[in-house]
Every structure is written in C-alpha cells, then in structure tokens.
Amino acid sequence: MHSEDDPPPSLAPVVWAPVQPLKGRGTATRMAHRFMRDVREAFDDGWGGPAEGVMGDESAAPAAPLTQVIWEDARSALCGNDSPDIFFEQSVNPYRGCEHGCVYCYARPTHSYLNLSPGLDFETRIIAKRNIATVLRGELARASHRPSVVNIGSATDCYQPVERELRLTRALIEVMRDARHPFSLITKSSGVERDLDLLAPLAHSRLAAAYVTITTLDARLARVLEPRAAAPHRRLRTIRALAEAGVPVGVSVAPQIPFITEDMEQVLAAARDAGATSAFYTVIRLPWELNALMREWLQLHYPQRAERVLARIQDLHGIDATARIAGKSYDSSHATRMKGSGLWADLLRQRFEKTCARLGLNRQRTELDLSQYRPALARGQGVLF
C-alpha cells in the first residue's frame, strides 16, 4: 500500500546500470537497432552491477564476446555506385560486419537490416560470403559487363582478422587477375602484405592500387578508437611494403573527428615518408544508430569533452538549433556529407590541401588501365588478341 505522500510507482527513481568498456571491442553494448519493436535496457536493481562476478567478485570485468562467423551465399558480387562524392563506380565486399571494431564506422547501421545490433553484433557477428569469388567471376565473364575500377572493401575491411583463414579477399584478387580487370582496395590491416605476390605484378601492369587508412598516430587513442586494427606504426610499415613492391599506395586520413584526431599533418607526413603518393580525407559521419553509439563512446572514453566534440560535429554538418534539440548530428546530402560545410569544414580543407601541397602528395593521379579487361579470360577461355 502507498500513502498519499509516496510517489506513484511510475515516477519512482530508476538507476540505470553503468556501461563499461569491453577490452578489445569498440562498443560496449549490443544496442537496439531501429527496426526492433521491443527495446530492453539494463538497470541496477541493487543485487550487483555488471562488473561483479557470480559470487560478488567486484574485480571481475565483463567478458568480451567472442567473434562468430556466419556463412552467407551471395546472390550478386558487384555493387553499383551512383553517388557523386565517391570516386569509384563499382565495389565488392566479401564481408558484412568488421572485427576491427572501429567505433566511427559508417557501415555499422547496415547490420540493422540483418536484425543484428550495429553495436557489438557488428564487430562480433561477421557475415562471410563464401561464394563471392565464384559469383564475381560469373559477373565479370558476362559480355554485357562494362569495366570500371572496382573497389574491394569499400564498406567493411577486406583484410579484417577472419581473412587470415577464410582468404575470400585473396580469391577476389585472383578473379580480377584472371579477367585482367583493374581494381583498388582499401584497408587498415597489415594482412594485405600477404597478397603482395598477386598485387605487385598487377600493379606493374597498371591493374591494381591500394589505400591504407591511418586515422591517427596516437597508439593509445587508436586502441580505443579502432581496437582490433593494426597499430599506426604497423600501418606505416604496410605502406612502405606496398610502395617498395611497386604498388601505387595512398593514405586515407579518415575520418576526421574534432578534438579527437588532431594530428592530420603528422599522419600525412609519416605516410609520405613511408611511400604514399596520394591522400584523401573525410569528416566523421553519424547516420542512424551510429549517432547514439558515438555519444556512448565519448561518454565512456572522453566524458569531459563529449559535448564539445558533438557540438563541433554538428557544426561540420550544418545542423541547426531545432535539429540539435532533436539529437541530430548528421546531414546525408551528397554535396556535404563527406567533407562537411561551413567554417570548420573550410579550416579542415585548408589544413589538408596545404599539407599535401607542401609534402608533394596528390601531384599525379594513378590511372588504372581499363583496356586490358577480357571477359573470356574470366570464363577460363583463351583469347587470340
């Protein structure tokens, strides 16, 4: 029974369970995706927090979830792109989800279409397209196929840890080699060095190029921002290995996160010294569930500057006061989503362009040769000319 002085049950205070970082994972929760009908959140009922063990051992940390590979039979391989702000027209991705766990990954919301969380599920439940090379070979063998540079790994990293055993990316490169079809790939993994025996001769024939993402040189920051990706110094070694093998290599300093990744100039200089000849950047994008995920990450790792970072991201994307109240932090317009707009976007652009000019980056664009493509080669047939 409640007296008139007691608050009604619906207004009783609720103490939510604190979220704790998980070692080796970019996110700390299996957050609900936007298609879920029922949403459940943990709260502290007074019987022990999530960090406490079975017998009340408060020193026990929550166990990080293991990675699970889920096989998928792909119905198609090549994905067309008509976005004017992306430099390639076609792409192929052997994996959905990425174990690197980069908290800022714009592909995280795509796991929602699989009824999986863009949070922990994205980095622990990896969808592997086991027949992707066979399907790609069939698509390249069509007489109707019109060649354009294909990018491998545009959505999720094609050299994430499971590639060591599954070798799906290597199989794709072998198909490209057989069809004499030009391609580029982008990664933040040293695993690409395994395939230098394929990439080097293809690059010599102007059929392959590579890009390596280095978000920051700060190893401590990289460990919480991109927990299972190669360390920054290791990625520089990868750039050097690619360049020494004759593979045209560029560096991606993306995404730029205000007040978090502040060493763009140092990254560009280190990459140039390692052998990179080109560079590009984007600003952080927070579509759909990624907005809430990034807010959670900032509160966990940078609580003192979380609001300042979010306010600057909103400035970069031109979010007005009404949209800010609603919690919006991103504008998906093709004209501004990659580089942002306004004063802060202009400052970033000037920093990038002036540094590239000083270092000699982007002076000459790598042109891959489309004329060598032969669909008959993809079918395993010979050609007379």
KANOR-V268178 format. One record per residue. N is the residue number from 1. RES is the residue in one small letter. SS is DSSP state (hx for helix, st for strand, lp for the rest). OMEGA is omega as a letter, one per 30 degrees, with the letter a starting at -180 (none if undefined). NEAR is the number of other C-alpha atoms within 8 Angstrom. Layout:
N:RES:SS:OMEGA:NEAR  N:RES:SS:OMEGA:NEAR
This chain:
1:m:lp:l:2  2:h:lp:l:5  3:s:lp:a:5  4:e:lp:a:5  5:d:lp:a:5  6:d:lp:l:6  7:p:lp:l:7  8:p:lp:a:6  9:p:hx:a:5  10:s:hx:a:4  11:l:hx:l:6  12:a:lp:a:7  13:p:lp:l:4  14:v:lp:l:6  15:v:lp:a:7  16:w:st:l:7  17:a:lp:a:9  18:p:lp:l:6  19:v:lp:a:7  20:q:lp:l:8  21:p:lp:l:8  22:l:lp:a:11  23:k:lp:l:5  24:g:lp:l:9  25:r:lp:a:14  26:g:lp:a:15  27:t:lp:a:12  28:a:lp:a:12  29:t:lp:l:7  30:r:lp:a:9  31:m:lp:a:9  32:a:lp:l:8  33:h:lp:a:12  34:r:lp:l:7  35:f:lp:a:6  36:m:lp:l:8  37:r:lp:a:4  38:d:lp:l:4  39:v:lp:l:6  40:r:lp:l:4  41:e:lp:l:4  42:a:lp:l:6  43:f:st:a:8  44:d:lp:l:11  45:d:lp:l:6  46:g:lp:a:5  47:w:lp:l:5  48:g:lp:a:9  49:g:lp:a:9  50:p:lp:a:8  51:a:lp:a:11  52:e:lp:a:14  53:g:lp:a:11  54:v:lp:a:5  55:m:lp:l:5  56:g:lp:l:7  57:d:lp:a:8  58:e:lp:l:8  59:s:lp:a:7  60:a:lp:l:8  61:a:lp:l:8  62:p:lp:a:9  63:a:lp:l:5  64:a:lp:a:8  65:p:lp:l:5  66:l:lp:l:5  67:t:lp:l:9  68:q:st:l:7  69:v:st:l:8  70:i:st:a:8  71:w:st:l:8  72:e:st:l:9  73:d:lp:a:8  74:a:lp:l:10  75:r:lp:l:5  76:s:lp:a:8  77:a:lp:a:12  78:l:lp:l:9  79:c:st:l:8  80:g:st:l:7  81:n:lp:l:9  82:d:lp:l:5  83:s:lp:a:6  84:p:lp:a:6  85:d:lp:l:7  86:i:lp:a:7  87:f:lp:l:5  88:f:lp:a:10  89:e:lp:a:11  90:q:st:l:12  91:s:st:l:14  92:v:st:a:12  93:n:lp:a:12  94:p:lp:a:12  95:y:st:l:12  96:r:st:a:11  97:g:lp:a:15  98:c:lp:a:13  99:e:lp:l:12  100:h:lp:l:13  101:g:lp:l:15  102:c:lp:a:11  103:v:lp:a:11  104:y:lp:a:11  105:c:lp:a:7  106:y:lp:a:9  107:a:lp:a:9  108:r:hx:a:12  109:p:hx:a:13  110:t:hx:l:8  111:h:hx:l:15  112:s:hx:a:12  113:y:hx:l:7  114:l:hx:a:6  115:n:lp:l:9  116:l:lp:a:10  117:s:lp:l:13  118:p:lp:l:17  119:g:lp:a:13  120:l:hx:a:14  121:d:hx:a:12  122:f:hx:a:16  123:e:hx:l:15  124:t:hx:l:13  125:r:st:a:11  126:i:st:l:15  127:i:st:a:11  128:a:st:a:11  129:k:st:a:12  130:r:lp:a:11  131:n:lp:a:9  132:i:hx:a:14  133:a:hx:l:12  134:t:hx:l:7  135:v:hx:l:12  136:l:hx:l:13  137:r:hx:l:11  138:g:hx:a:10  139:e:hx:l:10  140:l:hx:a:10  141:a:lp:a:13  142:r:lp:l:8  143:a:lp:a:5  144:s:lp:a:4  145:h:lp:l:8  146:r:lp:a:4  147:p:lp:l:7  148:s:lp:a:9  149:v:lp:l:13  150:v:st:l:12  151:n:st:l:13  152:i:st:l:13  153:g:lp:a:14  154:s:lp:a:11  155:a:lp:l:7  156:t:lp:a:11  157:d:lp:a:13  158:c:lp:l:13  159:y:lp:l:14  160:q:lp:a:13  161:p:lp:a:7  162:v:lp:l:7  163:e:hx:l:11  164:r:hx:a:9  165:e:hx:a:5  166:l:hx:l:6  167:r:lp:l:8  168:l:hx:l:12  169:t:hx:l:11  170:r:hx:l:8  171:a:hx:l:9  172:l:hx:l:11  173:i:hx:l:9  174:e:hx:l:9  175:v:hx:l:12  176:m:hx:l:11  177:r:hx:a:10  178:d:hx:a:10  179:a:hx:a:14  180:r:lp:a:11  181:h:lp:a:14  182:p:lp:a:15  183:f:st:l:13  184:s:st:l:12  185:l:st:l:11  186:i:st:a:14  187:t:st:l:12  188:k:lp:a:12  189:s:lp:l:11  190:s:hx:a:10  191:g:hx:l:9  192:v:hx:a:10  193:e:hx:l:9  194:r:hx:a:6  195:d:hx:l:9  196:l:hx:l:10  197:d:hx:l:7  198:l:hx:a:10  199:l:hx:a:10  200:a:hx:l:11  201:p:hx:l:8  202:l:hx:l:11  203:a:hx:l:13  204:h:hx:l:9  205:s:lp:l:8  206:r:lp:l:10  207:l:lp:a:14  208:a:st:l:14  209:a:st:a:13  210:a:st:l:12  211:y:st:l:12  212:v:st:l:15  213:t:st:l:12  214:i:lp:a:13  215:t:lp:a:12  216:t:lp:l:14  217:l:lp:a:11  218:d:lp:a:7  219:a:hx:a:9  220:r:hx:l:6  221:l:hx:a:8  222:a:hx:a:14  223:r:hx:l:11  224:v:hx:a:11  225:l:hx:a:11  226:e:lp:a:12  227:p:lp:a:13  228:r:lp:l:11  229:a:lp:l:11  230:a:lp:l:9  231:a:lp:a:9  232:p:hx:a:12  233:h:hx:l:7  234:r:hx:l:9  235:r:hx:l:15  236:l:hx:l:11  237:r:hx:l:9  238:t:hx:l:12  239:i:hx:a:14  240:r:hx:a:11  241:a:hx:l:9  242:l:hx:a:14  243:a:hx:a:13  244:e:hx:l:8  245:a:lp:l:8  246:g:lp:l:9  247:v:lp:l:14  248:p:st:a:13  249:v:st:l:15  250:g:st:l:12  251:v:st:l:14  252:s:st:l:12  253:v:lp:a:16  254:a:lp:f:12  255:p:lp:l:10  256:q:st:a:12  257:i:lp:a:11  258:p:lp:l:9  259:f:lp:l:6  260:i:lp:l:6  261:t:lp:a:10  262:e:lp:a:9  263:d:lp:a:8  264:m:hx:a:10  265:e:hx:a:9  266:q:hx:l:8  267:v:hx:a:13  268:l:hx:a:13  269:a:hx:a:9  270:a:hx:l:9  271:a:hx:l:12  272:r:hx:l:11  273:d:hx:a:7  274:a:hx:l:11  275:g:lp:l:11  276:a:lp:l:16  277:t:lp:l:12  278:s:st:a:12  279:a:st:l:13  280:f:st:l:9  281:y:lp:l:11  282:t:lp:l:10  283:v:st:a:12  284:i:lp:l:11  285:r:lp:a:9  286:l:lp:l:12  287:p:lp:l:10  288:w:lp:a:7  289:e:lp:a:12  290:l:hx:l:14  291:n:hx:l:11  292:a:hx:l:7  293:l:hx:a:12  294:m:hx:l:11  295:r:hx:l:10  296:e:hx:a:8  297:w:hx:l:12  298:l:hx:l:11  299:q:hx:l:10  300:l:hx:a:10  301:h:hx:a:7  302:y:lp:a:9  303:p:lp:a:8  304:q:lp:a:6  305:r:lp:a:8  306:a:hx:a:11  307:e:hx:l:7  308:r:hx:l:7  309:v:hx:a:12  310:l:hx:l:10  311:a:hx:l:8  312:r:hx:l:9  313:i:hx:l:13  314:q:hx:l:13  315:d:hx:a:10  316:l:hx:a:13  317:h:lp:l:14  318:g:lp:a:10  319:i:lp:a:13  320:d:lp:a:6  321:a:hx:a:6  322:t:hx:l:6  323:a:hx:l:10  324:r:hx:l:11  325:i:hx:l:7  326:a:lp:l:6  327:g:lp:a:6  328:k:lp:a:10  329:s:lp:a:13  330:y:lp:l:12  331:d:lp:a:9  332:s:lp:l:7  333:s:lp:a:6  334:h:lp:a:9  335:a:lp:a:6  336:t:lp:a:11  337:r:lp:a:13  338:m:lp:a:11  339:k:lp:a:10  340:g:lp:l:11  341:s:lp:l:11  342:g:lp:a:10  343:l:hx:a:7  344:w:hx:l:9  345:a:hx:l:11  346:d:hx:l:9  347:l:hx:l:8  348:l:hx:a:8  349:r:hx:l:9  350:q:hx:l:8  351:r:hx:a:9  352:f:hx:a:11  353:e:hx:a:8  354:k:hx:l:8  355:t:hx:l:10  356:c:hx:l:12  357:a:hx:a:9  358:r:hx:a:7  359:l:hx:a:8  360:g:lp:l:8  361:l:lp:l:12  362:n:lp:l:10  363:r:lp:a:7  364:q:lp:a:5  365:r:lp:l:6  366:t:lp:l:6  367:e:lp:l:5  368:l:lp:a:11  369:d:lp:l:9  370:l:hx:a:11  371:s:hx:a:4  372:q:hx:a:7  373:y:lp:l:10  374:r:lp:a:9  375:p:hx:l:11  376:a:hx:l:11  377:l:hx:l:13  378:a:hx:l:14  379:r:lp:a:9  380:g:lp:l:7  381:q:lp:l:7  382:g:lp:l:6  383:v:lp:a:6  384:l:lp:a:3  385:f:lp:none:2
